[in-house]
């Protein structure tokens, strides 16, 4: 059974940084593209960043240059470094594993990120 467990969320002041982690147990982590989504209160879940099997990243345009996605296949961990956070970044952040077609197939439980002074 494959499980995705996010961690690293919390309360941060505007302009601050957080690094989220997603530990994947079960399956072969290196065989899948992975990604991060977020869902703010009252809004739809939205794509933030993804990373291919080969390590190529891609981003929602509004976070490019501010967020950095990475993966460590040796420890089965996906990361999201978030810098220059604003209150608009407040949301529950989810990691996901994708099918070969690029569709999310497995989700973590989410980690809350709150940006507030």
C-alpha positions in Angstrom: 0.0 0.0 0.0 1.4 3.4 -1.0 1.2 6.2 1.4 2.1 9.9 1.0 2.7 11.9 4.2 3.3 15.6 4.1 5.1 17.6 6.8 6.7 21.0 7.3 3.6 23.3 7.3 3.0 25.9 9.9 2.6 29.6 10.6 5.0 32.0 8.9 5.2 35.7 8.6 4.8 37.4 5.2 8.1 37.3 3.4 9.2 34.2 5.2 10.0 30.7 4.0 8.9 27.2 4.6 10.1 23.8 3.2 7.5 21.1 2.8 8.3 17.4 2.7 6.4 14.5 1.4 7.6 11.0 2.4 6.3 8.2 0.2 6.2 4.7 1.5 5.5 1.7 -0.7 5.8 1.5 -4.4 8.9 2.7 -6.4 9.2 6.4 -5.8 11.7 6.9 -8.6 9.2 5.5 -11.2 6.7 8.3 -10.9 6.3 12.0 -11.6 5.2 13.9 -8.5 3.7 17.2 -7.7 2.3 19.7 -5.2 -1.2 21.2 -5.1 -2.8 23.6 -2.7 -6.3 24.4 -1.7 -7.3 27.7 0.0 -10.5 28.1 1.9 -13.5 28.3 -0.5 -11.3 27.7 -3.5 -10.6 24.8 -5.8 -7.5 22.7 -5.4 -4.8 24.1 -7.8 -1.6 22.8 -9.2 1.6 24.4 -7.9 4.6 22.5 -9.0 5.5 19.2 -10.5 8.7 17.2 -11.1 9.3 14.5 -13.7 10.9 11.1 -13.2 14.1 12.6 -14.6 14.0 15.6 -12.2 12.7 18.3 -14.5 10.6 20.8 -12.6 7.6 22.8 -13.8 5.6 25.4 -12.0 2.4 27.4 -11.9 3.6 30.7 -13.4 2.8 32.8 -10.3 5.1 30.7 -8.1 8.0 30.3 -10.6 11.2 31.8 -9.1 9.6 31.8 -5.6 9.0 28.0 -5.0 11.4 25.2 -5.8 10.3 21.6 -6.1 12.9 18.8 -5.7 13.0 15.1 -5.1 15.4 12.7 -3.4 14.9 9.2 -4.8 17.3 7.7 -2.2 14.9 8.7 0.6 11.6 8.6 -1.3 11.0 12.2 -0.4 9.5 15.1 -2.4 10.2 18.7 -1.3 8.8 22.1 -1.9 10.9 25.1 -0.8 8.7 28.2 -0.6 10.2 31.7 -0.3 8.8 35.2 -0.1 5.5 33.9 1.1 2.4 36.1 1.1 -1.0 35.7 2.8 -2.3 34.6 -0.6 -0.2 31.4 -0.2 -2.2 30.4 2.8 -3.7 27.0 2.0 -3.6 23.3 2.7 -0.7 21.9 0.6 -1.0 18.4 -0.8 1.6 16.2 -2.5 0.5 13.8 -5.2 1.8 10.9 -7.3 0.9 10.9 -11.0 -0.1 8.3 -13.5 2.0 7.9 -16.6 -0.5 10.2 -18.3 0.1 13.0 -15.8 -3.0 12.7 -13.8 -2.9 12.7 -10.0 -3.7 9.2 -8.7 -2.6 9.3 -5.1 -2.7 12.1 -2.5 -1.3 12.8 0.9 -3.5 14.1 3.7 -2.2 17.7 3.4 -0.3 20.1 5.5 -1.6 23.5 6.5 0.5 26.6 5.6 -0.7 29.9 7.1 1.0 33.1 6.2 0.1 35.9 8.6 1.7 38.6 10.7 
